[in-house]
Amino acid sequence: MIESQAPMVEMLWEPHDPRQALDERFGFGDAESAGRWVAAMLKEHWGVRIDSCERIVMSGGNAIAWVGVPSGRLLAKWSVVLERFPRLMETARLTCWLHGRGLPVSAPVPARDGRLQVEVDGVSMGLQREVVGDLLDTTDLHQVRAAGVLLAQLQDALAAYPDADQLLASAVAFEPLTARVTDWLDSHADHLPMAARDTLRGLVISAPPDRLPRQLVHFDIRSANILWAHGEVAAILDFEEARHDHRIVELARAAVLLGTRYHNWGPVSAEVRAEFLTSYQSERPLTPVEAGWLDILLLWQALAMVPPGDDPTGWGSSVLSQLSQETAE
């Protein structure tokens, strides 16, 4: 590195000391040694000489470093969680394929030997170009509508991904939606008002048969993973949660979680949720069975966000408002 200044280190969302995490999780005694290691990795495997390592952000056993090069900035992402290495390789391949299809994603930069993900000395690292933009602003309905349309387009692309089975967990068992919601009510909802649980249970009983196809979906569509720039979505980020599920489940989850970022997660307004759903359906109309399940899944996902005890960001009151509206209708 040309600059010897130590990078700033921070946690993405955990309330831990970042310098302690840097040492205990990744084996670096200080930020400067971590920056030197990143520079050495990029020089050896990508042939990239960096000017500076500006910032390192950690989450679990994963880290991202922002590095400066003459042409701009790159992001080096690495993990020390060995069991995740095969999945990281597959998500890199998926992202590269989506980029080739014209979807706005942050495509991996191949290493000198062509690998999209380099595994060495207990580390799996990938490199991307920085996509400049701001996190999706859910107070701007134009951005919300664009996100809804793009989700439909992304799902269409993911349905055509030829290697989707590589992101299917081994020995996975797909439960019907009815069983999934009912099992959740039986095992995770004791802290919720009885009226809310009874309402959801009753809706499930009267729901149409859930003969819905499954496909590969992103499953983490929210403000923290959508960048906006120059009047359009600049990138959909972080495909690490990609899985096989119903499109309508992802749609409901995204509509509920759309405004969430890294801290102090809170619900979006009913207007924002409606705009997002309407824009999605303008690109891809729901089937009759999906339409019959939408309100059920929206309520399920909203209830799943209500924490036990204190609720500083208002998930509980948002659900009560949703229930009141459904009762009035």
N, C-alpha and C positions, 0 to 999 in steps of 0.2 A: 504494500500500500504506500502511496505517496504521503498521505496524511497519517500521522501516528496517534492522533487523538482517539481515545477510547470511544466506542459506540455507546449510545444511551441504551440501557437495558430496562425492560418493563414487562409486566405480566399482561396478557390479553384480557383476562377477566378474573383470575384467581387473586384473592387478597393475601398474597405471599410476598416475601422479600425477594425481589428479582435477582439480586446478587447471590443470595443463598441458593435460589433455584438454579441459577447458572452453574454453580459449583456442584450441587448435589445431583442434578439431573443430567448435566452435560459434561461435567468434569473440568470446567474452566475456573481457575482461581480468581480471575478478574475479567472485566469486559474487554480489555485490550488484547489479552491472549485469545479470547474468542474471536475477535475481529481478525487477528493474524491467521487463525485457523481457517476462517471462511475464505480469506484471500488466497491462502495456499491451496485449498480445495478447488477454487474456481480456476486458478492458474494451471494446476496439474490436469484437471479433468475436462475443463472447457476451453483452456487456452486463453482465459480472460484475465487481464491485469486490471485490478480495480484501483481507483484513486482513493476511495475511502469506504469504510464500513460505518454507516451513520447510526443505525438503530437495530436492536435485536428485541423481538417480542416473543414471549414464550407462552405456551399453553400445554399443560400436561407434559408429555415427553416430546413435544414438537416445538420448533422455533422457526422464525422468519427473520432474515437479515436484509435490510435495505442497503445496497451497495452502490456507490457512484462510479460510473465509467464515463469516458469522454462523450459518448453518445447519449447519456441520460442516466437512468437508474435501472438496476436489476433487483429481483427478489430471489434470494437463495433460501429455499425451504428445506428443512431437514428434520428427521425423526430418529429417535433412539429406541423406539418401541418395535422390537424385532417382529412381532406377530403382524404388524401393520405393513411390513415391507411389500409383500405381494400385492396388497390392495393399493398401495401408493403407486406401484408400477402400472396397475390396471387403470387407475384414475388418470394417470398421465397419458396413457394411450387414448383413453376416452376423450380427454380434453383436446388432444391433438386432432382427433378425428372430427370433433365438433367444430374446431377452428377451420378445418378444411371444408366443412359444410357451410361456412359463412356465419356461424353463430358467434356472438360477442363473448368470447371467453379469453382467459389469460393462458395462451398456449405455452407449453414447455419449450425451452431452448435445448436442442440436442447437445449432448457432450461430444467431445472430439471423436469418440468411437461410435457415435450414433445413439447411445443410450439416452432415454428420456429421464431415467432415474438411476443415479449412480449409487451402488451399495459398496461400502468399503469400511472396514474397521468398526463394524457395529453401528454404522450410520447409513441412512438412505437419504440422499439429497437430490433435489431437482432445482432447476433454474428457470425463471420466467422474466420477461420484460415487465416493468412496472406499467400498469394501466392507470393513467391519471384521471381522476374523477372524484366526485363526492358521493358519500353514501346516499342511497335513495331517500328522498325527502317525502314522507307520506302526507305532509301538509299541502303538497303540490299535486292536485288531482291529475294533471297532465302526466306527471311521472308515474303515478299509481296506475293510470290506464295503460301506459306503455309497458309497465311491468306485467300486467295481466295478459296483454297480447303476447309478450315475449315468453311467458310461461307456457302458453299453448303451443307456440312454435318450438320451444325447447322440448316439450313432451313429444311432439311429432317426430323431431329428430332422434330423440332417445329411443323411440319405438322402432326405429330403423337401424339402430346400432348393431352391427353384425356380431360383435363379441360380448353382448350383454350378459350371457351366461357366465362369463368370467368374473362378474361382479355379483354372482348369486352365492350366498353362503352355503357351504356344504351341509347336506342333510336338513335343509330348511323346510319347515312345515308351514303351509299357508292355511291359516284359519279363516273361515268365513267372517265377513264383517260383523254379523250378528254376534258371533262368539267373541270376537275381539273386543267389541264395546261392552258386552255383558261381563266378560272376564275382568275388564278394567274397572267397571262399577263394583264388582265383588271384591277387588283386591286393592284398589288405589283411591277410593272415593269416600272413605269413612268421614273425612273432615268436611265434606260438602253438605249443604242443607238437604234434608230429606226430600223436600219438594223438587229440587233440581234433579236429584238422582231419580226420583219417580217419573219425572217428565221425560228424561232421556230413556229410561227403561221402557216406558210406554211407547215412545216413538219407535224404538227398535222393534218392539213386538209387532207394530203395524207397518213396518218397512217392507218395501218390495223385495222379492228374492234377490240376493246380491250376486247374481251371475255376471260378474264384471271381470274383464280381462286384466291381467297384471302385466306390467312392463317395467323397464328401468326408468326411475325417476330421480331427480336431484335430491329432493326431500329436505332441503334447508333453505328454501327461498324466503328471504327476509332482507330488511334494509342493510344489515351488516354484510350481506353477500351480493349486493347489487350496487354497481358504480354507475353514476350518471354524469355525463359531460356533453356539452355542445348540443343540448336539446334531445338527447337520446340515451338509451342504456348503453354504457361503454363496455361493461363486462358483467357477467355472472361469475361469481367466484366460488371456490371451495366445494368441489364435488366429492369430498371425502365421505359424506353421508349418503351417497347414492345407493339406491337399493331397488328391489322389485316390489311394487305396490300398485294399487289402483290409482289412476289419474285423479279421480275425484277425491281420494284421501289426501293426496298432495295439494290439490287445489284448496280444500278446506283448511288444511294446516297452514298453507301460505297466507290465506286470507286472514287468519287469526294472528299469525306471527309477523305479519308484514312490517310492522313498525319496530320490531325488536332489534337491538344492537348488542353491545357488550355488557352494559350495566343498566340496572334499573328498568328492566323490561316492562313495558306497559302495552295495553291493547290499543288498537286503532279505533276510530269512531265508526259507527254504523254506516255513515256516508262513505268513508274510505273503503270499508269492506265491500259495500255494494258496488262502488265504481270498479274495484278490482275484479269482482266476479262478473260484472257485466262486460267489461273489456275482454276478459278471457273468453266468454261465450260469443262475443262478436267474431272471434277468430276460430273458435271451435265450439259449436253448440253442444250442450249436454244431451246424452241419450235419455230416454224416459226413466230408465232405472237410476242413472246418475242423478237426475233431477229429484227423484224420490228420496235419495239418500243425502242430498246436499245439506239441508237444514239439520239433519241428525248429526252429521259429521262436524258441522260448524259448532254445534253445541258441545259435542264431545271434546273437540280440540280446545274450545274456550274453557270448559270445566277443568281440563287437564292442566291448565295454566294457573288455576287458583291455588295459591299456596296454603298450607296449614298455618294457623296463627296470623301474624301480621300480614297485611296485604297493602303495602305502601303505594303501589302503582295502579291499584284499582281493578284488578282482574275480576274480583267477585262482584263488584257493582256493575261492571260491564256485562257479565253473564246475567245478572238480575234484570238489567234493561233489555237484553236479548230475549229472555223468557217472557217478560211483560209484553213485548211486541208480538211474539208468537201467539200468546194467549189472546191478545186483542184481535189478531187476524182470524 
